[in-house]
Amino acid sequence: MINGWILAFTAAGAAIMLLSAWRWPGVRRVWFALAALSALIAGQLAAGEVLEVRQRGEVFMTTIHELLLNPVLLACASYMGVFALYALAEAAIGSDRR
């Protein structure tokens, strides 16, 4: 049941992003900037965690999963998922609107 809610909210978020980009063209840059920032933050978190695991000499596969509990990473990854759906919809539908 939760997966259904996640899918519904993801689709709703992408639809809101798409409609707002059509209504206010400048918002499109905001969505892309937030996606770039989210990717940068998620990448830095992942790289930092890998570096820390390597420096401590721990087993990579058992300790790296702590990263998935980081709320910042979860927020960034969630936004990138919604953004990916928005970008696909914009590519598929947006070209017809111009």
Steps between C-alpha positions, in 0.01 A plus 500: 500500500784741581656445157174617343509819704862563409418457132195727527692778676789470255264535203315788668826681574617462141162622372516806726851573378392463137195724538695766687772498232234557234335777701825673602784420256768625741410227750654244264846635585425463870405132452820434307715688753347304788566175312863595444538598866336176614729292279803687630402453864414132456828438321700674769326304775565171321863587427561611858353179637707284265815692594427456870441126458823462303702698755371290790563179307151370566302259290345716230171316443399481864579856608410702191131431555503750787500763227147400405379613842621856440191724468685749277586225254141376507367849430744554213428161347125554534518832322713353222240225451218751468715721278582207270130433449441871440783517245366196314149648492632835384699333223199294390226760539683830520618500141137493384418812701760719328 
